[in-house]
Amino acid sequence: MITKENFIKYIDELEKINKAEDELGDVLSKFCSENQFFTFGCIDVAIDILQDIFKDHENDWIGYAIYELDWFKNYREGTITYMGENVPLANAGDLYDLLIENLE
């Protein structure tokens, strides 16, 4: 199992890679007339691996936190509720706790 500390580190690194790919895409778009972008796809592979480890393919909390919440930036208290209770998802630590809870 991945420790919480390492999980947070991996999510932070993936966000940095995502930002770098976005910045590279912005630069390349100035030289490509058809706005052709490229990515290495490592983020998608890493997300798949994490989803396998945490058995998160069905719930897709990892994808939700990264894509829908834009790396947790769009999370607001009350955004996610379960049985009337707030589900915190403000950072990678919250995500880890939710994934571990759903594993058990």
BELTA-V120665 format. One record per residue. N is the residue number from 1. PHI is phi in radians with two decimals (* if undefined). OMEGA is omega in degrees with one decimal (NA if undefined). D_CENTER is the distance of its C-alpha to the mean C-alpha in whole Angstrom. Layout:
N/PHI/OMEGA/D_CENTER
N/PHI/OMEGA/D_CENTER
//
This chain:
1/*/177.3/18
2/-1.47/176.7/16
3/-1.29/178.6/17
4/-1.05/-179.6/15
5/-1.05/179.2/16
6/-1.19/177.7/14
7/-1.02/179.1/11
8/-1.06/179.2/11
9/-1.08/-179.5/12
10/-1.12/179.2/10
11/-1.10/177.9/7
12/-1.07/178.8/9
13/-1.15/177.7/10
14/-1.08/178.1/8
15/-1.12/178.2/7
16/-1.10/178.6/11
17/-1.11/178.8/12
18/-1.04/179.4/10
19/-1.12/179.2/12
20/-1.11/178.0/15
21/-1.11/177.4/15
22/-1.09/179.9/15
23/-1.13/177.6/18
24/-1.11/177.3/20
25/-1.05/178.0/19
26/-1.10/179.5/21
27/-1.16/-177.9/24
28/-1.13/-179.0/24
29/-1.13/177.8/25
30/-1.31/-176.9/28
31/-1.94/-178.9/29
32/-1.89/-175.4/28
33/-1.16/-178.1/30
34/-1.77/-178.3/28
35/0.89/178.6/25
36/-1.41/179.6/24
37/-2.03/173.8/21
38/-2.39/172.7/19
39/-2.40/179.7/16
40/-1.54/178.2/16
41/1.31/-175.7/14
42/-1.19/179.6/12
43/-1.14/179.4/9
44/-1.08/179.1/10
45/-1.15/-179.8/12
46/-1.10/177.7/10
47/-1.11/177.4/7
48/-1.05/179.5/11
49/-1.10/179.2/12
50/-1.10/177.8/10
51/-1.12/176.0/11
52/-1.14/-178.2/14
53/-1.06/-175.0/14
54/-1.69/-179.6/13
55/0.90/-172.4/15
56/-1.91/-178.3/12
57/-1.12/-177.6/13
58/-1.28/-179.2/15
59/-1.34/179.3/13
60/0.97/176.1/10
61/-1.12/-179.2/8
62/-1.12/178.4/5
63/-1.08/179.1/5
64/-1.07/-178.3/7
65/-1.12/-176.6/5
66/-1.41/-173.0/3
67/-1.59/-177.8/6
68/-1.31/-180.0/9
69/-1.63/178.7/8
70/0.86/179.3/8
71/1.01/175.2/6
72/1.34/-175.3/8
73/-1.11/-176.6/11
74/-1.63/179.1/12
75/-1.28/172.5/12
76/-2.33/178.2/16
77/-0.96/-177.4/18
78/1.64/177.7/19
79/-1.05/-178.3/16
80/-2.16/177.1/16
81/-2.26/175.2/19
82/-2.43/-177.8/20
83/0.92/176.6/24
84/1.38/-179.8/25
85/-1.82/175.8/23
86/-1.17/173.6/20
87/-1.86/-178.5/16
88/-1.22/177.7/15
89/-2.60/-175.1/11
90/-1.56/-177.3/12
91/-2.84/-177.0/10
92/-1.14/176.4/8
93/-1.11/176.2/12
94/-1.09/180.0/12
95/-1.08/178.7/9
96/-1.01/-179.8/11
97/-1.03/179.3/14
98/-1.12/179.9/13
99/-1.13/179.3/13
100/-1.13/178.6/16
101/-1.04/-179.4/18
102/-1.31/175.9/17
103/-1.25/-173.5/18
104/-1.47/NA/21
//
